[in-house]
Amino acid sequence: MGPDYGWNLADVWETAAAVVPDRIAQGQGARTTTWREFDQRANALTADLLEAGLGHQSKVAAYLYSCPEYLESYYAALKASFVPLNVNYRYGADEVHYILDDADAEAVVFHATFTPTLEEIRARLPKVKRWYVVADGKDTPDWAIPYDDVASRDAPLSTTPWSRSGEDLILLYTGGTTGMPKGVMWEQNELFHVIGGGGDAIRGNGPVRNLEELRARFEAQIDDHPYTVLPACPLMHGTGQFSAFIAFNAAGTVVTQEGRHFDPSELWRTIDRFGVTAVAIVGDAFAKPLLADLDLHRGTYDLSSLRLIVSSGVMWSHATKEGLLEHLPNVVIFDTLGSSEAVGMGASVSSPGNASETAEFRLGPGVRVLDPDDRDVEPGSGLPGVVAVPGHVPLGYYKDPEKSAKTFRTIDGVRYSVPGDLALVRADGTIELLGRSSAVINTGGEKVFAEEVEEVIKLLSGVRDAVCVGVPDERFGQAVTAVVELEQGTRLEISALRAFVADRLAAYKAPRYLVVVESIARSPSGKVDYRRLRELAEAATVAGG
């Protein structure tokens, strides 16, 4: 096959299972699954899905915490050209119903913990033909099939009347900061290329041209320590999923933590236990607790296998990178700018003694920063623009042509993904990430980029986390308001906060109001519910006069 081969992930993973059947494919705690077992269990689930009557590109939803069954259910769907999709386990009943209904889900794999939520909405989901319950210590409903009863069956690879294709979809539902969740349609060929094309960053292997070349690479590395990744962020989010896919595309190993809430000590112990080589996190929401744990437990963990820490989607501060690199002299930090619908916007690389600055990135190949007239922003002009990513981009949003047309646009004859990320282009060509346009605060005729102010506030001693929102203001239209989570026993006055920010940014960017909360309550992927915090800030500022 030539370089135009339409990559399908099931083909790649079946090749890995054939070449390294006894290598560990997945690990969680004391539980491990070899590639042979991973493949066999996926085959069994595929057979049952076909028996249930699912057809070409039918949708299979994973409503699960991170676990081996998550990726097994995806693999099973991919094998028969079904479409796997994610469900955010933090959502309430109506939100879960929205996703399953919007996606036209015909099968749902769920943890028993979520039974009460599904019982509220199950009658309103007539398209679902199969419910598979993954046991987790909670009561299992009689209307669902025990997942392990199906996956443990002996079943051959199923045949279908249709063929696999590089155009087969994976649906990635993303909530963003506004509006209802959107199903990003990734064709597998495009996704394979955009997450490395079968390359391995640790070994320095580049993309492959075809399946035969990939098989030869697997065979040449049979005796090597496998690329072993631990997605610290949930598999229900793009960063976690894509990190796992990269490992599987290298015939590697995916390790997940047993705990359902982020525990930095458990993460370091898991790296020690499995010889993890790469960790995927989401900025400071993960990195700061990880650094604090290393500071507290120096020399406790054997982290000699670790070579790479990858972050995507949110800002990661310079100081935290430096602190981690002091503990991990053999590690490279890869900080990427991207989103569910635009992978590869930009990147920065940090190594010991050379930690990149906060929110500073080099643009990816062909990436542009555009003004409102779709012209390139002049480097060094100080004018913000939206980041536009070409090349391997999604097909669009599922069943939403209007939003698809706004985000996936053809400019100067090239198709781009333009999800709304704002950036400044410096004179040297590097970019400074400002955040999503939906998080811009308009105050007194000036635009304030929330994330820019947030990153300054986080430098203040005693601040654990911070978010900036705009609240209505009669004089200025909106007033910059800081919602701050403090370290235990710490106090902060608005005057001190304003002075600290004004020393580092323009005075109009300094928050006019301060709201202290017990917790910012970020999602497991590090994202912020700006709408909820804006409502909280508005209520607090009105009450406080």
N, C-alpha and C positions, 0 to 999 in steps of 0.2 A: 504494500500500500504506500502511496506517496504522501507528501506533506499535507495534502488536502483531505486526509482521512477524517471522517466525522467522529470525533472522540465521544465514546459513551462510557460512563464511569463503571457500569456493571462489567463491561469487557475488560477494563483495566484491573478491577478487583478480582475477577475470576482468574486472570492471568497470574496475579500475585498468589492466589490460593493454590494454583497448580505448581508454582515454582517453589514456594516456601510454606508448604502445608503445615509444618510443625512449629513455625514461628508464632509467637504470641501476636494476635491481631488486636485484642482488647484486654485491658486489665482494670479491675476495680477492687481495691482491698485484697482479700485473699482469693478472689475469683479471677481466673484467666480463661480466655478463649483463644484457641489456636486458629490460624487461618482456615484450616480444614473444617473445624467446628463452626466457625463464622459462616463459611460458605454453605455448609449443610443446613444450618438452622435457617438461614435466609431462603434456601431452596424450599424448605418445608412451609414457611410462611407464604412464599410466592404461590405454591400449589393450592393452599387454602384460599387465598385471595381469588385465584382463578376459578376455583370451585364455587365461590360465592357469587360469581358472575361479573366481576370487574372486567372492564374492557380496555382497549388501547387508550392510554393517557388518563385513566381513571385516577382519582385523587385519594391518597392515603395519608392520614394525619397522625403526627406524633405529638401526643399531649402528655409529655413525660418530663421528669427531671433527668439530668444527665445520667446515663446508665448504658450498659452494653446493648440493651434492647432498642435503644434509640437508633443507633447506627445499623443494627440488624434489620429493623423495620424499613429503614431507608434502602438498604441493600436489596431487600426482598422486593420493594416497589420498583427499583431500577431494573431488576432482572427481567421483569415482564413489561417494561415500558409503561408502568404506572408512574404517577407524579407524587413524590413525597412532599410533605409540607409541615411546617412547624406551627405549634400553638403555644403561645406565651402562658406559662403555668401561673403567672401572677394575675391573669385576667379574671374578672368575675363572670358569672353565668351568661349575661347578655353579650359580653365581648367574645366569649368562647363560641357562643351560638353564631355570632356575626361571622367569625372566621370560618367555621365549619360549613355554614350555609353559603357564604360568599365563594368559598373554594369548591363547592359542589362535592364535598368529601363523601366517599362511598365506604371507607373503612377508617376506624379510629383505634389507635393503640394508646392506652392510657394507664397511668398508675392508679391502683385501687384508692389511693388518697383522694382522687378527684371524682369518685363515684357520686357524692352528694351534688356536686355542680352539674354533672351530666344528667342526673335524674331530673333536675329542674328543666332541662332543655331537650332531652332525648326525643320526646314526642313531636317536637317541632323540627326534627331532622329526618324526614322520611327517606332521603336518598342514601342514608348509611345502611349498608348491607351487613357489615361485620363490626362488632365491638370486641376488642381484645384487651383483657385486663392483665396488667403486670402486677404480680403480688408484691406487696411491700409492708405486710404486717397489718393492714386494714382489712375489713370485711370486703369480700368480692361479691359483686351482684350476680344474680342468677341469669340476667339477660346478656351477660358478656361471656365470651369464651376465654378460659385461662390461657394466656399467651404461651406459657412454657409447655402446655399440653400439645400445642400445635408445633412450636419450634423444635421440640425434641423428637418429632416423628422422623422416620427415615424416608426421604423423598428425593427422587432424582431431579435434575434440572428440567423445569417445565418447558414445553414447547407452546408457542402461540401462533395464531394465524398471521400475526404482524411481525415485522422485524424491528430490532433496536435501531436507533438512529442518533446521530449527534444532535438532532433537533428535539429529541425527547427533553421534556422540561423538568426542572426542579423549581418549586414555588417557595419563595422566602418571604413570609409575612413580616413586615416592618411597621412599627407604630410611628416612628419619627417623633416629632414634638407637637404636631397638630393633626386634627382629622382622624378618621377611622383608619385602622390598619390597612396596608396595601400589599397585595401579593405580587412581589417582583418575580417576573418570569425569566428564569435563566435557562437558556438552551445549554445542554451539557457540554457540547463542543466549545462554546464560548467560555463557560465556566472553567473547563479543564485548562484552557490556554491562560486565562486571566489569573489563575492561582498557581502558575508555574509550569504548566505543560509537562508534568511528570518530573520536573527537576527537583533537586535536593540541595537546599542552601548550605547545609552543614558540610557536605562532601564537595560542594562546588560544582555539582552536575547541572547542566543546563537542560532546556526542554528537549524532548525526543520527537522524532519525525513520524514514527508509526509504532504499531503495537509490537512488531517483531524487534525493533530496536529497544523498546521498553523491556520486553522479556529478556533479551540478552543482558541488559543492565541488571535486572533482578538476579539472573543466574550468576553474574560476575560478583555479586555482593552477598551471596548466600551465607558466607561465614562471618560477615561483618556484623557489628552491633547495629541493629536496625534504627532508623530514624524514629524516635519515640517521642511523641508529643503529648503534652498534658494541656488540654483546653481548660484553663481555670474559669473562664466565662462559660455560661451554659451552652449546651449544644442547640438550644432553641434559638440562638442568635447567630447571625452570619459569621462573626469572628470565630466562634466556637466550631461551627459546622465546617467552615472552609479550612480551618487549621487541621481538623480531623481528616478531611478529604485529601489534603496535601500529604499527610502521613500515609494514608492508604494508597495514594497514587505512587508512592515510593516503596510499596510493599512493607510498610513500617507498622508501628504499634500506636494505638490510641489508648491513653490512660485517663480515667475519670476518677474524681474523688468520691468517697462514700458519703460524706456529709452533704446535706442539701443547702447549707448556707456557707458562704465563703469563710474559710478558716485558714489563715496564713501558715500556721504551724502544721496543719494537715497537708497543705500543699508541699511544703519543704520535705516533710516525711515521705510523701508519695514519690517525689523526685528521687530521694535516697533509695527507696524500696525498689523502684522499677528501672533505675538508671536512665531517667528521662533526659533527653537531649535538647528539647525545645518546649517552651511554655508560652501559651497565648493568654494575654491579659487585656484589660481595657483601662489604660491610663492610670492616673493617680488613685482612683477608687480601689484598685487592687495593689498598685505598687507601694503606696505609703504604708499600709498595714504589713505588707511583706517585708519592707525595709525595717519597720519597727520591730518585727519578730526576729529578724537577723541580728539587730543591735542587741536585743535582749538575750538571745541564745547563741552567742558566738561559738563556733566550733561544734555545735550540737549535731548538725546534719552533714552527711557526705554529699556534697553537691558537685563533685568532680566531673560527673557525666554531662552536666548542663553546659550548653554552648550558645544557646540563642533564647532571647526573650523578645517576643513580638507583641506589639500593641496596635490596636486599630480603632478608629472611630472617635476618640476624645483626646483632649490634651493630656500630655505627660510632662511634668515639670522637670527642668534641668537639674534642680537640686536633688530630686528623688532618683533620677538616673545616676547621678554621681555617687550617691550613697550606695545604691545597689552594686555598682561597678567596683566600689572599694571592697565589698565582700566577695565579689565574683570576678576575679581577674581573668578568667578564661572565657567570659561571656561577651557576646556582641548583642547590643540592643538595637532592634529594628522597629522604628516607630513609623507607622504608616498612616497616611491620610486617605480615608476612603469611607464607603458606606455600602449598604446592602445593594444599591443600584449603581454604584460607581467605584469599582475596585481599582486601585493603582493610581489615585490622584497624584500622590507624591510620597516621599519617604525621607527619613533621616536615619543615619546609622551612627551609633555611639559605641565606643570601646573605652577601656580603662585609660584615663587621662585625656579623653577627648569626647566628653558628653555633649551632645547637641543641645542647642537652646530650646526653650519651651516654644512649641508651635512653629518651629522652623523646619521647612521641608524643601527638598529639591523636587521640581515637577517631574512627573512620570513622562514617558515618551509621548509626544504629541499633545500633551495636556496644555490647555490654554486658560487664561484668566481673562474674562470678557466683561466689557462695560455694558450698560443697558442697550446699546446699539449693536451688540455682538461683535465689537471690535476689541482687539487685544489691548489690555491695560498697559500703559507705558511703564516699564520698570523704573522704580524710584519716584514715581509721580505722587505716591501717597494716596492714590484713589483706589478704593476697594472694588473688586469685581467678583463675578461668580466663576467657580471652577468648572471647566468643561472637559470631560474625559472621552477620548475617542477609542477606536479599536474594538476590543471584545466587551460589548455592553449588553444588557438584558434586552429581551424582545419588547418589554413594556410591562405595564401593570395589568394583572388579570382582570378582565371584564371592565376595564376603566380606560377607554380610549381617550377621554378628555385629559385625565392626569398624565397618561402616557405621552400625549402630544406636547404637554408643557415641559416634561422632564427629558424626553428622548427626542432631540431635535437635530435636524440636518442644517449645518451652517457651512457655507462655502463648499458645498458638495460632500461634506463629511458628516457622518452621524455621530452625535455626542450624547453622553448622559450628563444632564445639568440639574442635579437634585437640590441646588440652592446653597451650597457651601461657599462662604465668602472668604476672600483672601486679599492680602496686599502683596504686590510684587516688588521686592527690593531691587536696588540698582544692580546687584550681583546676580540676579536671576532667581534667588531663593524666594520662597513665599512664606508669609506669616499667616497662619490660619486664624480667622476671626470668628468662625462659628456659622451656624445656619442663619439664613436671612429671617427665618421665623422667630429668631431670638434677638432681633435688633430692637433697641429701645430708642424712640424718637423723643428727645427732650430739648425744648427751647430751640427747635430747628436743627439740632445736631443729632447725628446718629451715633449711638453708643452700642458697641458689640458686646453682648453680655459676657461671652466667654473670655474676652480680653480683660475685663474688670475682675472676673472671678479668679483668674490665675494670679492677679496681683494680691487680692485679698487672701488667697491661700498661703501666701508667703509670710503673712502676719503671724507672729508667735501666738500659739493657743488656738488657732483656727484649724479645725479638722477638715471642714468642707464648706463650700460656699457656692451660692447660685445668685445671679442677679436677674431681676425682673423689672418691668415698668409698671407703675401704678398710676391711675389717673391723677392729673394735677391741673388745677384751673389756670395757673400761670404758664407752666411749661409744656402742657399737653400730657407728658408722662414724666414721672420722677423716678430716677434710678434708685432701686431698693435692693439692699443686700439681705438675703436670707442665709443665715450663718449657723453652722453647727460647731460648737466649741469643745475643746478638750475639757474633761471633767475638772471642776474647780476654777475654771477660767472665767473672767469677766471682760466685756468689751463695751466701750462707749462709742456712740456715733461720732463724737468729735475726734477721737483717736483714729477711728477707721477712715474718716474723711481725710484727715491729715496724711495718713499713710498712703492712701491711693493718690491723692493730689501731688505727693512728692514724686510719683512714678508715672502718672498719666496726666492728661489735661484735666484742669480743675472741674470742668463740666461733667466728667466721667465719674467723679467721686460720688458715692451713694448719698442721697439726701435722707434716706431712712434705713434703719437697721431692725431686722426681725430675727431674734435668736430662737432656734428650734432645737428640739432634742435630737432629731435626725433629719438629714436631707432626704433619706429614704430613696436612694438611687436604686434602679433596677439591677438585677444580677449582671447585666452587661455594662453597667456604669452610666446608663442614660438617666436623664432627669425628666420628671413630669412637670414641665414648666407651667402648664395650665393650672395644676393643683397648687403649686407654690405661688403663682401669681394671685390666685383667689385667696390663699392664706395671707399673703402680704397685704392685699387690699383690705381684708377684714381687720388685720392688725393695725394698719396705719389709720383707718377710719376710727377704730376704737381708741387709738392713742391720740387722736386729734391731728 
